[in-house]
Amino acid sequence: MNRTVISMALTINIEDLLNKQKIESNRIDFKKGWNPASIYHSVCAFANDFDDLGGGYILVGVDS
C-alpha cells in the first residue's frame, strides 16, 4: 500500500492556538470529533475571507 504524506509547517505554535493566544478567536474553530459536514462548513467559512484575515484554523479532536 502506497501512502503519500504531506506535511506543512504551521506559522503559529499549536499551544498558542489551543490557548487562543496571538490569533483572534473568530479565526479558530474547535471540533470535538470528525464530522465532515461541520468541518466542510468551517472550511468554506474561512475560505470566504471577506475581511482579509488570512483564513483560520480548524482544530479537530479539541473541545472548546
PDBQT receptor file of N, H, CA, C and O in Angstrom, charges set to zero:
ATOM      1  N   MET A   1       0.844  -1.170   0.000  1.00  0.00    +0.000 N 
ATOM      2  CA  MET A   1       0.000   0.000   0.000  1.00  0.00    +0.000 C 
ATOM      3  C   MET A   1       0.892   1.236   0.000  1.00  0.00    +0.000 C 
ATOM      4  O   MET A   1       1.718   1.400   0.898  1.00  0.00    +0.000 OA
ATOM      5  N   ASN A   2       0.739   2.099  -0.985  1.00  0.00    +0.000 N 
ATOM      6  H   ASN A   2       0.068   1.966  -1.714  1.00  0.00    +0.000 HD
ATOM      7  CA  ASN A   2       1.495   3.341  -1.065  1.00  0.00    +0.000 C 
ATOM      8  C   ASN A   2       0.738   4.455  -0.363  1.00  0.00    +0.000 C 
ATOM      9  O   ASN A   2      -0.475   4.595  -0.516  1.00  0.00    +0.000 OA
ATOM     10  N   ARG A   3       1.464   5.233   0.396  1.00  0.00    +0.000 N 
ATOM     11  H   ARG A   3       2.449   5.120   0.520  1.00  0.00    +0.000 HD
ATOM     12  CA  ARG A   3       0.861   6.368   1.088  1.00  0.00    +0.000 C 
ATOM     13  C   ARG A   3       1.679   7.610   0.814  1.00  0.00    +0.000 C 
ATOM     14  O   ARG A   3       2.909   7.569   0.766  1.00  0.00    +0.000 OA
ATOM     15  N   THR A   4       0.996   8.683   0.641  1.00  0.00    +0.000 N 
ATOM     16  H   THR A   4      -0.003   8.717   0.680  1.00  0.00    +0.000 HD
ATOM     17  CA  THR A   4       1.656   9.962   0.459  1.00  0.00    +0.000 C 
ATOM     18  C   THR A   4       1.427  10.786   1.710  1.00  0.00    +0.000 C 
ATOM     19  O   THR A   4       0.292  10.979   2.148  1.00  0.00    +0.000 OA
ATOM     20  N   VAL A   5       2.497  11.259   2.266  1.00  0.00    +0.000 N 
ATOM     21  H   VAL A   5       3.418  11.103   1.911  1.00  0.00    +0.000 HD
ATOM     22  CA  VAL A   5       2.407  12.083   3.467  1.00  0.00    +0.000 C 
ATOM     23  C   VAL A   5       2.741  13.517   3.082  1.00  0.00    +0.000 C 
ATOM     24  O   VAL A   5       3.801  13.797   2.522  1.00  0.00    +0.000 OA
ATOM     25  N   ILE A   6       1.835  14.400   3.385  1.00  0.00    +0.000 N 
ATOM     26  H   ILE A   6       0.973  14.173   3.839  1.00  0.00    +0.000 HD
ATOM     27  CA  ILE A   6       2.053  15.813   3.125  1.00  0.00    +0.000 C 
ATOM     28  C   ILE A   6       2.135  16.515   4.477  1.00  0.00    +0.000 C 
ATOM     29  O   ILE A   6       1.215  16.430   5.290  1.00  0.00    +0.000 OA
ATOM     30  N   SER A   7       3.220  17.189   4.699  1.00  0.00    +0.000 N 
ATOM     31  H   SER A   7       3.968  17.257   4.038  1.00  0.00    +0.000 HD
ATOM     32  CA  SER A   7       3.331  17.928   5.952  1.00  0.00    +0.000 C 
ATOM     33  C   SER A   7       3.533  19.396   5.647  1.00  0.00    +0.000 C 
ATOM     34  O   SER A   7       4.252  19.769   4.720  1.00  0.00    +0.000 OA
ATOM     35  N   MET A   8       2.888  20.209   6.439  1.00  0.00    +0.000 N 
ATOM     36  H   MET A   8       2.304  19.906   7.192  1.00  0.00    +0.000 HD
ATOM     37  CA  MET A   8       3.010  21.649   6.295  1.00  0.00    +0.000 C 
ATOM     38  C   MET A   8       3.361  22.231   7.647  1.00  0.00    +0.000 C 
ATOM     39  O   MET A   8       2.793  21.839   8.666  1.00  0.00    +0.000 OA
ATOM     40  N   ALA A   9       4.271  23.140   7.659  1.00  0.00    +0.000 N 
ATOM     41  H   ALA A   9       4.732  23.458   6.831  1.00  0.00    +0.000 HD
ATOM     42  CA  ALA A   9       4.631  23.806   8.900  1.00  0.00    +0.000 C 
ATOM     43  C   ALA A   9       3.590  24.877   9.206  1.00  0.00    +0.000 C 
ATOM     44  O   ALA A   9       3.248  25.693   8.351  1.00  0.00    +0.000 OA
ATOM     45  N   LEU A  10       3.102  24.861  10.419  1.00  0.00    +0.000 N 
ATOM     46  H   LEU A  10       3.379  24.198  11.115  1.00  0.00    +0.000 HD
ATOM     47  CA  LEU A  10       2.186  25.911  10.844  1.00  0.00    +0.000 C 
ATOM     48  C   LEU A  10       2.984  27.181  11.111  1.00  0.00    +0.000 C 
ATOM     49  O   LEU A  10       4.125  27.129  11.568  1.00  0.00    +0.000 OA
ATOM     50  N   THR A  11       2.374  28.301  10.821  1.00  0.00    +0.000 N 
ATOM     51  H   THR A  11       1.447  28.343  10.450  1.00  0.00    +0.000 HD
ATOM     52  CA  THR A  11       3.041  29.570  11.084  1.00  0.00    +0.000 C 
ATOM     53  C   THR A  11       2.818  30.035  12.515  1.00  0.00    +0.000 C 
ATOM     54  O   THR A  11       3.242  31.125  12.898  1.00  0.00    +0.000 OA
ATOM     55  N   ILE A  12       2.153  29.204  13.296  1.00  0.00    +0.000 N 
ATOM     56  H   ILE A  12       1.809  28.318  12.985  1.00  0.00    +0.000 HD
ATOM     57  CA  ILE A  12       1.869  29.538  14.694  1.00  0.00    +0.000 C 
ATOM     58  C   ILE A  12       2.027  28.279  15.532  1.00  0.00    +0.000 C 
ATOM     59  O   ILE A  12       1.828  27.168  15.042  1.00  0.00    +0.000 OA
ATOM     60  N   ASN A  13       2.373  28.454  16.749  1.00  0.00    +0.000 N 
ATOM     61  H   ASN A  13       2.535  29.358  17.147  1.00  0.00    +0.000 HD
ATOM     62  CA  ASN A  13       2.546  27.348  17.690  1.00  0.00    +0.000 C 
ATOM     63  C   ASN A  13       1.181  26.751  18.035  1.00  0.00    +0.000 C 
ATOM     64  O   ASN A  13       0.236  27.489  18.314  1.00  0.00    +0.000 OA
ATOM     65  N   ILE A  14       1.076  25.439  18.018  1.00  0.00    +0.000 N 
ATOM     66  H   ILE A  14       1.844  24.840  17.792  1.00  0.00    +0.000 HD
ATOM     67  CA  ILE A  14      -0.196  24.765  18.322  1.00  0.00    +0.000 C 
ATOM     68  C   ILE A  14      -0.678  25.078  19.739  1.00  0.00    +0.000 C 
ATOM     69  O   ILE A  14      -1.883  25.162  19.979  1.00  0.00    +0.000 OA
ATOM     70  N   GLU A  15       0.243  25.247  20.665  1.00  0.00    +0.000 N 
ATOM     71  H   GLU A  15       1.222  25.179  20.470  1.00  0.00    +0.000 HD
ATOM     72  CA  GLU A  15      -0.142  25.602  22.037  1.00  0.00    +0.000 C 
ATOM     73  C   GLU A  15      -0.808  26.969  22.073  1.00  0.00    +0.000 C 
ATOM     74  O   GLU A  15      -1.746  27.176  22.843  1.00  0.00    +0.000 OA
ATOM     75  N   ASP A  16      -0.339  27.905  21.255  1.00  0.00    +0.000 N 
ATOM     76  H   ASP A  16       0.423  27.737  20.630  1.00  0.00    +0.000 HD
ATOM     77  CA  ASP A  16      -0.963  29.225  21.187  1.00  0.00    +0.000 C 
ATOM     78  C   ASP A  16      -2.387  29.124  20.661  1.00  0.00    +0.000 C 
ATOM     79  O   ASP A  16      -3.282  29.817  21.143  1.00  0.00    +0.000 OA
ATOM     80  N   LEU A  17      -2.595  28.259  19.672  1.00  0.00    +0.000 N 
ATOM     81  H   LEU A  17      -1.867  27.696  19.281  1.00  0.00    +0.000 HD
ATOM     82  CA  LEU A  17      -3.948  28.056  19.161  1.00  0.00    +0.000 C 
ATOM     83  C   LEU A  17      -4.858  27.482  20.232  1.00  0.00    +0.000 C 
ATOM     84  O   LEU A  17      -5.988  27.936  20.413  1.00  0.00    +0.000 OA
ATOM     85  N   LEU A  18      -4.357  26.487  20.933  1.00  0.00    +0.000 N 
ATOM     86  H   LEU A  18      -3.439  26.118  20.786  1.00  0.00    +0.000 HD
ATOM     87  CA  LEU A  18      -5.171  25.849  21.970  1.00  0.00    +0.000 C 
ATOM     88  C   LEU A  18      -5.504  26.811  23.098  1.00  0.00    +0.000 C 
ATOM     89  O   LEU A  18      -6.560  26.698  23.721  1.00  0.00    +0.000 OA
ATOM     90  N   ASN A  19      -4.629  27.740  23.360  1.00  0.00    +0.000 N 
ATOM     91  H   ASN A  19      -3.772  27.832  22.854  1.00  0.00    +0.000 HD
ATOM     92  CA  ASN A  19      -4.851  28.720  24.427  1.00  0.00    +0.000 C 
ATOM     93  C   ASN A  19      -5.486  29.999  23.909  1.00  0.00    +0.000 C 
ATOM     94  O   ASN A  19      -5.654  30.957  24.663  1.00  0.00    +0.000 OA
ATOM     95  N   LYS A  20      -5.845  30.024  22.620  1.00  0.00    +0.000 N 
ATOM     96  H   LYS A  20      -5.709  29.245  22.007  1.00  0.00    +0.000 HD
ATOM     97  CA  LYS A  20      -6.450  31.194  21.974  1.00  0.00    +0.000 C 
ATOM     98  C   LYS A  20      -5.571  32.429  22.111  1.00  0.00    +0.000 C 
ATOM     99  O   LYS A  20      -6.069  33.526  22.362  1.00  0.00    +0.000 OA
ATOM    100  N   GLN A  21      -4.287  32.254  21.949  1.00  0.00    +0.000 N 
ATOM    101  H   GLN A  21      -3.882  31.363  21.746  1.00  0.00    +0.000 HD
ATOM    102  CA  GLN A  21      -3.360  33.371  22.041  1.00  0.00    +0.000 C 
ATOM    103  C   GLN A  21      -2.866  33.737  20.654  1.00  0.00    +0.000 C 
ATOM    104  O   GLN A  21      -2.747  32.875  19.784  1.00  0.00    +0.000 OA
ATOM    105  N   LYS A  22      -2.586  34.985  20.451  1.00  0.00    +0.000 N 
ATOM    106  H   LYS A  22      -2.682  35.685  21.158  1.00  0.00    +0.000 HD
ATOM    107  CA  LYS A  22      -1.987  35.526  19.228  1.00  0.00    +0.000 C 
ATOM    108  C   LYS A  22      -2.916  35.500  18.022  1.00  0.00    +0.000 C 
ATOM    109  O   LYS A  22      -2.624  36.162  17.026  1.00  0.00    +0.000 OA
ATOM    110  N   ILE A  23      -3.999  34.780  18.069  1.00  0.00    +0.000 N 
ATOM    111  H   ILE A  23      -4.236  34.242  18.878  1.00  0.00    +0.000 HD
ATOM    112  CA  ILE A  23      -4.954  34.710  16.957  1.00  0.00    +0.000 C 
ATOM    113  C   ILE A  23      -6.333  35.034  17.519  1.00  0.00    +0.000 C 
ATOM    114  O   ILE A  23      -6.709  34.521  18.573  1.00  0.00    +0.000 OA
ATOM    115  N   GLU A  24      -7.079  35.870  16.830  1.00  0.00    +0.000 N 
ATOM    116  H   GLU A  24      -6.774  36.286  15.973  1.00  0.00    +0.000 HD
ATOM    117  CA  GLU A  24      -8.423  36.178  17.284  1.00  0.00    +0.000 C 
ATOM    118  C   GLU A  24      -9.260  34.903  17.315  1.00  0.00    +0.000 C 
ATOM    119  O   GLU A  24      -9.142  34.059  16.426  1.00  0.00    +0.000 OA
ATOM    120  N   SER A  25     -10.085  34.764  18.310  1.00  0.00    +0.000 N 
ATOM    121  H   SER A  25     -10.181  35.450  19.032  1.00  0.00    +0.000 HD
ATOM    122  CA  SER A  25     -10.852  33.529  18.468  1.00  0.00    +0.000 C 
ATOM    123  C   SER A  25     -11.849  33.291  17.332  1.00  0.00    +0.000 C 
ATOM    124  O   SER A  25     -12.291  32.158  17.137  1.00  0.00    +0.000 OA
ATOM    125  N   ASN A  26     -12.213  34.336  16.577  1.00  0.00    +0.000 N 
ATOM    126  H   ASN A  26     -11.854  35.256  16.735  1.00  0.00    +0.000 HD
ATOM    127  CA  ASN A  26     -13.114  34.117  15.439  1.00  0.00    +0.000 C 
ATOM    128  C   ASN A  26     -12.384  33.477  14.263  1.00  0.00    +0.000 C 
ATOM    129  O   ASN A  26     -13.007  33.171  13.246  1.00  0.00    +0.000 OA
ATOM    130  N   ARG A  27     -11.079  33.271  14.384  1.00  0.00    +0.000 N 
ATOM    131  H   ARG A  27     -10.573  33.520  15.210  1.00  0.00    +0.000 HD
ATOM    132  CA  ARG A  27     -10.297  32.585  13.363  1.00  0.00    +0.000 C 
ATOM    133  C   ARG A  27      -9.932  31.173  13.783  1.00  0.00    +0.000 C 
ATOM    134  O   ARG A  27      -9.192  30.490  13.075  1.00  0.00    +0.000 OA
ATOM    135  N   ILE A  28     -10.437  30.725  14.925  1.00  0.00    +0.000 N 
ATOM    136  H   ILE A  28     -11.037  31.279  15.501  1.00  0.00    +0.000 HD
ATOM    137  CA  ILE A  28     -10.157  29.388  15.419  1.00  0.00    +0.000 C 
ATOM    138  C   ILE A  28     -11.487  28.662  15.592  1.00  0.00    +0.000 C 
ATOM    139  O   ILE A  28     -12.419  29.189  16.199  1.00  0.00    +0.000 OA
ATOM    140  N   ASP A  29     -11.563  27.461  15.059  1.00  0.00    +0.000 N 
ATOM    141  H   ASP A  29     -10.806  27.033  14.566  1.00  0.00    +0.000 HD
ATOM    142  CA  ASP A  29     -12.777  26.664  15.196  1.00  0.00    +0.000 C 
ATOM    143  C   ASP A  29     -12.395  25.316  15.786  1.00  0.00    +0.000 C 
ATOM    144  O   ASP A  29     -11.638  24.559  15.179  1.00  0.00    +0.000 OA
ATOM    145  N   PHE A  30     -12.913  25.019  16.958  1.00  0.00    +0.000 N 
ATOM    146  H   PHE A  30     -13.528  25.635  17.451  1.00  0.00    +0.000 HD
ATOM    147  CA  PHE A  30     -12.645  23.752  17.626  1.00  0.00    +0.000 C 
ATOM    148  C   PHE A  30     -13.730  22.752  17.260  1.00  0.00    +0.000 C 
ATOM    149  O   PHE A  30     -14.918  23.063  17.334  1.00  0.00    +0.000 OA
ATOM    150  N   LYS A  31     -13.324  21.558  16.866  1.00  0.00    +0.000 N 
ATOM    151  H   LYS A  31     -12.358  21.305  16.806  1.00  0.00    +0.000 HD
ATOM    152  CA  LYS A  31     -14.255  20.477  16.549  1.00  0.00    +0.000 C 
ATOM    153  C   LYS A  31     -13.963  19.308  17.485  1.00  0.00    +0.000 C 
ATOM    154  O   LYS A  31     -12.841  18.804  17.540  1.00  0.00    +0.000 OA
ATOM    155  N   LYS A  32     -14.985  18.891  18.214  1.00  0.00    +0.000 N 
ATOM    156  H   LYS A  32     -15.896  19.301  18.169  1.00  0.00    +0.000 HD
ATOM    157  CA  LYS A  32     -14.815  17.811  19.184  1.00  0.00    +0.000 C 
ATOM    158  C   LYS A  32     -14.462  16.487  18.507  1.00  0.00    +0.000 C 
ATOM    159  O   LYS A  32     -13.666  15.707  19.031  1.00  0.00    +0.000 OA
ATOM    160  N   GLY A  33     -15.054  16.243  17.353  1.00  0.00    +0.000 N 
ATOM    161  H   GLY A  33     -15.701  16.876  16.928  1.00  0.00    +0.000 HD
ATOM    162  CA  GLY A  33     -14.803  14.990  16.645  1.00  0.00    +0.000 C 
ATOM    163  C   GLY A  33     -14.859  15.207  15.150  1.00  0.00    +0.000 C 
ATOM    164  O   GLY A  33     -15.053  16.327  14.677  1.00  0.00    +0.000 OA
ATOM    165  N   TRP A  34     -14.687  14.120  14.408  1.00  0.00    +0.000 N 
ATOM    166  H   TRP A  34     -14.530  13.210  14.792  1.00  0.00    +0.000 HD
ATOM    167  CA  TRP A  34     -14.678  14.197  12.959  1.00  0.00    +0.000 C 
ATOM    168  C   TRP A  34     -16.099  14.146  12.437  1.00  0.00    +0.000 C 
ATOM    169  O   TRP A  34     -16.704  13.076  12.370  1.00  0.00    +0.000 OA
ATOM    170  N   ASN A  35     -16.632  15.295  12.068  1.00  0.00    +0.000 N 
ATOM    171  H   ASN A  35     -16.141  16.164  12.123  1.00  0.00    +0.000 HD
ATOM    172  CA  ASN A  35     -17.942  15.415  11.451  1.00  0.00    +0.000 C 
ATOM    173  C   ASN A  35     -17.726  16.168  10.134  1.00  0.00    +0.000 C 
ATOM    174  O   ASN A  35     -17.668  17.398  10.133  1.00  0.00    +0.000 OA
ATOM    175  N   PRO A  36     -17.608  15.446   9.018  1.00  0.00    +0.000 N 
ATOM    176  CA  PRO A  36     -17.251  16.083   7.750  1.00  0.00    +0.000 C 
ATOM    177  C   PRO A  36     -18.130  17.269   7.367  1.00  0.00    +0.000 C 
ATOM    178  O   PRO A  36     -17.612  18.283   6.899  1.00  0.00    +0.000 OA
ATOM    179  N   ALA A  37     -19.435  17.169   7.552  1.00  0.00    +0.000 N 
ATOM    180  H   ALA A  37     -19.856  16.345   7.931  1.00  0.00    +0.000 HD
ATOM    181  CA  ALA A  37     -20.321  18.273   7.164  1.00  0.00    +0.000 C 
ATOM    182  C   ALA A  37     -19.982  19.541   7.936  1.00  0.00    +0.000 C 
ATOM    183  O   ALA A  37     -19.931  20.627   7.360  1.00  0.00    +0.000 OA
ATOM    184  N   SER A  38     -19.754  19.408   9.212  1.00  0.00    +0.000 N 
ATOM    185  H   SER A  38     -19.796  18.526   9.681  1.00  0.00    +0.000 HD
ATOM    186  CA  SER A  38     -19.419  20.560  10.045  1.00  0.00    +0.000 C 
ATOM    187  C   SER A  38     -18.051  21.136   9.681  1.00  0.00    +0.000 C 
ATOM    188  O   SER A  38     -17.866  22.353   9.663  1.00  0.00    +0.000 OA
ATOM    189  N   ILE A  39     -17.109  20.263   9.394  1.00  0.00    +0.000 N 
ATOM    190  H   ILE A  39     -17.259  19.275   9.408  1.00  0.00    +0.000 HD
ATOM    191  CA  ILE A  39     -15.764  20.712   9.025  1.00  0.00    +0.000 C 
ATOM    192  C   ILE A  39     -15.789  21.388   7.660  1.00  0.00    +0.000 C 
ATOM    193  O   ILE A  39     -15.126  22.408   7.473  1.00  0.00    +0.000 OA
ATOM    194  N   TYR A  40     -16.537  20.845   6.703  1.00  0.00    +0.000 N 
ATOM    195  H   TYR A  40     -17.075  20.017   6.855  1.00  0.00    +0.000 HD
ATOM    196  CA  TYR A  40     -16.653  21.477   5.386  1.00  0.00    +0.000 C 
ATOM    197  C   TYR A  40     -17.261  22.870   5.512  1.00  0.00    +0.000 C 
ATOM    198  O   TYR A  40     -16.847  23.797   4.816  1.00  0.00    +0.000 OA
ATOM    199  N   HIS A  41     -18.229  23.014   6.389  1.00  0.00    +0.000 N 
ATOM    200  H   HIS A  41     -18.565  22.261   6.955  1.00  0.00    +0.000 HD
ATOM    201  CA  HIS A  41     -18.852  24.314   6.623  1.00  0.00    +0.000 C 
ATOM    202  C   HIS A  41     -17.809  25.323   7.122  1.00  0.00    +0.000 C 
ATOM    203  O   HIS A  41     -17.779  26.467   6.668  1.00  0.00    +0.000 OA
ATOM    204  N   SER A  42     -16.969  24.897   8.043  1.00  0.00    +0.000 N 
ATOM    205  H   SER A  42     -16.994  23.968   8.411  1.00  0.00    +0.000 HD
ATOM    206  CA  SER A  42     -15.920  25.777   8.568  1.00  0.00    +0.000 C 
ATOM    207  C   SER A  42     -14.887  26.126   7.508  1.00  0.00    +0.000 C 
ATOM    208  O   SER A  42     -14.427  27.266   7.433  1.00  0.00    +0.000 OA
ATOM    209  N   VAL A  43     -14.522  25.142   6.688  1.00  0.00    +0.000 N 
ATOM    210  H   VAL A  43     -14.895  24.217   6.749  1.00  0.00    +0.000 HD
ATOM    211  CA  VAL A  43     -13.553  25.389   5.610  1.00  0.00    +0.000 C 
ATOM    212  C   VAL A  43     -14.108  26.447   4.654  1.00  0.00    +0.000 C 
ATOM    213  O   VAL A  43     -13.391  27.367   4.259  1.00  0.00    +0.000 OA
ATOM    214  N   CYS A  44     -15.371  26.315   4.288  1.00  0.00    +0.000 N 
ATOM    215  H   CYS A  44     -15.952  25.568   4.609  1.00  0.00    +0.000 HD
ATOM    216  CA  CYS A  44     -15.992  27.297   3.388  1.00  0.00    +0.000 C 
ATOM    217  C   CYS A  44     -16.070  28.675   4.031  1.00  0.00    +0.000 C 
ATOM    218  O   CYS A  44     -15.849  29.686   3.366  1.00  0.00    +0.000 OA
ATOM    219  N   ALA A  45     -16.380  28.716   5.312  1.00  0.00    +0.000 N 
ATOM    220  H   ALA A  45     -16.560  27.894   5.853  1.00  0.00    +0.000 HD
ATOM    221  CA  ALA A  45     -16.459  29.999   6.009  1.00  0.00    +0.000 C 
ATOM    222  C   ALA A  45     -15.093  30.677   6.044  1.00  0.00    +0.000 C 
ATOM    223  O   ALA A  45     -15.002  31.885   5.825  1.00  0.00    +0.000 OA
ATOM    224  N   PHE A  46     -14.036  29.924   6.315  1.00  0.00    +0.000 N 
ATOM    225  H   PHE A  46     -14.110  28.943   6.493  1.00  0.00    +0.000 HD
ATOM    226  CA  PHE A  46     -12.696  30.506   6.339  1.00  0.00    +0.000 C 
ATOM    227  C   PHE A  46     -12.229  30.883   4.936  1.00  0.00    +0.000 C 
ATOM    228  O   PHE A  46     -11.452  31.825   4.782  1.00  0.00    +0.000 OA
ATOM    229  N   ALA A  47     -12.685  30.168   3.915  1.00  0.00    +0.000 N 
ATOM    230  H   ALA A  47     -13.317  29.402   4.040  1.00  0.00    +0.000 HD
ATOM    231  CA  ALA A  47     -12.303  30.477   2.540  1.00  0.00    +0.000 C 
ATOM    232  C   ALA A  47     -12.930  31.791   2.074  1.00  0.00    +0.000 C 
ATOM    233  O   ALA A  47     -12.354  32.499   1.248  1.00  0.00    +0.000 OA
ATOM    234  N   ASN A  48     -14.099  32.113   2.600  1.00  0.00    +0.000 N 
ATOM    235  H   ASN A  48     -14.568  31.538   3.271  1.00  0.00    +0.000 HD
ATOM    236  CA  ASN A  48     -14.755  33.385   2.290  1.00  0.00    +0.000 C 
ATOM    237  C   ASN A  48     -14.220  34.456   3.229  1.00  0.00    +0.000 C 
ATOM    238  O   ASN A  48     -14.935  34.957   4.098  1.00  0.00    +0.000 OA
ATOM    239  N   ASP A  49     -12.979  34.790   3.042  1.00  0.00    +0.000 N 
ATOM    240  H   ASP A  49     -12.399  34.383   2.337  1.00  0.00    +0.000 HD
ATOM    241  CA  ASP A  49     -12.256  35.696   3.934  1.00  0.00    +0.000 C 
ATOM    242  C   ASP A  49     -12.464  37.143   3.493  1.00  0.00    +0.000 C 
ATOM    243  O   ASP A  49     -11.542  37.783   2.987  1.00  0.00    +0.000 OA
ATOM    244  N   PHE A  50     -13.680  37.652   3.686  1.00  0.00    +0.000 N 
ATOM    245  H   PHE A  50     -14.429  37.132   4.096  1.00  0.00    +0.000 HD
ATOM    246  CA  PHE A  50     -14.025  38.991   3.229  1.00  0.00    +0.000 C 
ATOM    247  C   PHE A  50     -13.224  40.079   3.941  1.00  0.00    +0.000 C 
ATOM    248  O   PHE A  50     -12.975  41.138   3.364  1.00  0.00    +0.000 OA
ATOM    249  N   ASP A  51     -12.823  39.832   5.176  1.00  0.00    +0.000 N 
ATOM    250  H   ASP A  51     -13.025  38.972   5.645  1.00  0.00    +0.000 HD
ATOM    251  CA  ASP A  51     -12.069  40.832   5.936  1.00  0.00    +0.000 C 
ATOM    252  C   ASP A  51     -10.561  40.688   5.744  1.00  0.00    +0.000 C 
ATOM    253  O   ASP A  51      -9.786  41.406   6.375  1.00  0.00    +0.000 OA
ATOM    254  N   ASP A  52     -10.143  39.772   4.883  1.00  0.00    +0.000 N 
ATOM    255  H   ASP A  52     -10.773  39.189   4.370  1.00  0.00    +0.000 HD
ATOM    256  CA  ASP A  52      -8.729  39.537   4.573  1.00  0.00    +0.000 C 
ATOM    257  C   ASP A  52      -7.910  39.263   5.846  1.00  0.00    +0.000 C 
ATOM    258  O   ASP A  52      -6.855  39.857   6.064  1.00  0.00    +0.000 OA
ATOM    259  N   LEU A  53      -8.423  38.356   6.669  1.00  0.00    +0.000 N 
ATOM    260  H   LEU A  53      -9.281  37.873   6.492  1.00  0.00    +0.000 HD
ATOM    261  CA  LEU A  53      -7.741  37.981   7.913  1.00  0.00    +0.000 C 
ATOM    262  C   LEU A  53      -6.760  36.838   7.714  1.00  0.00    +0.000 C 
ATOM    263  O   LEU A  53      -5.982  36.524   8.615  1.00  0.00    +0.000 OA
ATOM    264  N   GLY A  54      -6.788  36.222   6.561  1.00  0.00    +0.000 N 
ATOM    265  H   GLY A  54      -7.420  36.477   5.829  1.00  0.00    +0.000 HD
ATOM    266  CA  GLY A  54      -5.872  35.118   6.300  1.00  0.00    +0.000 C 
ATOM    267  C   GLY A  54      -6.460  33.766   6.615  1.00  0.00    +0.000 C 
ATOM    268  O   GLY A  54      -5.721  32.827   6.910  1.00  0.00    +0.000 OA
ATOM    269  N   GLY A  55      -7.789  33.640   6.559  1.00  0.00    +0.000 N 
ATOM    270  H   GLY A  55      -8.389  34.403   6.319  1.00  0.00    +0.000 HD
ATOM    271  CA  GLY A  55      -8.419  32.347   6.829  1.00  0.00    +0.000 C 
ATOM    272  C   GLY A  55      -8.529  32.063   8.309  1.00  0.00    +0.000 C 
ATOM    273  O   GLY A  55      -8.762  32.964   9.115  1.00  0.00    +0.000 OA
ATOM    274  N   GLY A  56      -8.358  30.795   8.659  1.00  0.00    +0.000 N 
ATOM    275  H   GLY A  56      -8.169  30.064   8.004  1.00  0.00    +0.000 HD
ATOM    276  CA  GLY A  56      -8.486  30.412  10.053  1.00  0.00    +0.000 C 
ATOM    277  C   GLY A  56      -7.909  29.045  10.298  1.00  0.00    +0.000 C 
ATOM    278  O   GLY A  56      -7.303  28.444   9.411  1.00  0.00    +0.000 OA
ATOM    279  N   TYR A  57      -8.095  28.559  11.494  1.00  0.00    +0.000 N 
ATOM    280  H   TYR A  57      -8.587  29.048  12.215  1.00  0.00    +0.000 HD
ATOM    281  CA  TYR A  57      -7.566  27.265  11.914  1.00  0.00    +0.000 C 
ATOM    282  C   TYR A  57      -8.708  26.410  12.426  1.00  0.00    +0.000 C 
ATOM    283  O   TYR A  57      -9.546  26.881  13.195  1.00  0.00    +0.000 OA
ATOM    284  N   ILE A  58      -8.743  25.159  12.004  1.00  0.00    +0.000 N 
ATOM    285  H   ILE A  58      -8.062  24.777  11.379  1.00  0.00    +0.000 HD
ATOM    286  CA  ILE A  58      -9.725  24.193  12.478  1.00  0.00    +0.000 C 
ATOM    287  C   ILE A  58      -8.952  23.124  13.246  1.00  0.00    +0.000 C 
ATOM    288  O   ILE A  58      -8.089  22.445  12.689  1.00  0.00    +0.000 OA
ATOM    289  N   LEU A  59      -9.266  22.984  14.510  1.00  0.00    +0.000 N 
ATOM    290  H   LEU A  59      -9.967  23.535  14.963  1.00  0.00    +0.000 HD
ATOM    291  CA  LEU A  59      -8.607  22.001  15.360  1.00  0.00    +0.000 C 
ATOM    292  C   LEU A  59      -9.590  20.880  15.649  1.00  0.00    +0.000 C 
ATOM    293  O   LEU A  59     -10.569  21.084  16.366  1.00  0.00    +0.000 OA
ATOM    294  N   VAL A  60      -9.339  19.693  15.095  1.00  0.00    +0.000 N 
ATOM    295  H   VAL A  60      -8.543  19.527  14.513  1.00  0.00    +0.000 HD
ATOM    296  CA  VAL A  60     -10.218  18.548  15.247  1.00  0.00    +0.000 C 
ATOM    297  C   VAL A  60      -9.736  17.708  16.424  1.00  0.00    +0.000 C 
ATOM    298  O   VAL A  60      -8.542  17.443  16.566  1.00  0.00    +0.000 OA
ATOM    299  N   GLY A  61     -10.678  17.295  17.262  1.00  0.00    +0.000 N 
ATOM    300  H   GLY A  61     -11.648  17.511  17.147  1.00  0.00    +0.000 HD
ATOM    301  CA  GLY A  61     -10.347  16.489  18.425  1.00  0.00    +0.000 C 
ATOM    302  C   GLY A  61     -10.146  17.329  19.668  1.00  0.00    +0.000 C 
ATOM    303  O   GLY A  61      -9.589  16.862  20.662  1.00  0.00    +0.000 OA
ATOM    304  N   VAL A  62     -10.604  18.581  19.610  1.00  0.00    +0.000 N 
ATOM    305  H   VAL A  62     -11.056  18.961  18.803  1.00  0.00    +0.000 HD
ATOM    306  CA  VAL A  62     -10.451  19.501  20.731  1.00  0.00    +0.000 C 
ATOM    307  C   VAL A  62     -11.832  20.053  21.081  1.00  0.00    +0.000 C 
ATOM    308  O   VAL A  62     -12.552  20.540  20.210  1.00  0.00    +0.000 OA
ATOM    309  N   ASP A  63     -12.184  19.975  22.325  1.00  0.00    +0.000 N 
ATOM    310  H   ASP A  63     -11.598  19.579  23.032  1.00  0.00    +0.000 HD
ATOM    311  CA  ASP A  63     -13.458  20.516  22.793  1.00  0.00    +0.000 C 
ATOM    312  C   ASP A  63     -13.206  21.924  23.322  1.00  0.00    +0.000 C 
ATOM    313  O   ASP A  63     -12.331  22.128  24.164  1.00  0.00    +0.000 OA
ATOM    314  N   SER A  64     -13.967  22.886  22.830  1.00  0.00    +0.000 N 
ATOM    315  H   SER A  64     -14.678  22.720  22.146  1.00  0.00    +0.000 HD
ATOM    316  CA  SER A  64     -13.743  24.274  23.248  1.00  0.00    +0.000 C 
ATOM    317  C   SER A  64     -14.256  24.547  24.641  1.00  0.00    +0.000 C 
ATOM    318  O   SER A  64     -14.139  25.669  25.133  1.00  0.00    +0.000 OA
TER     319      SER A  64
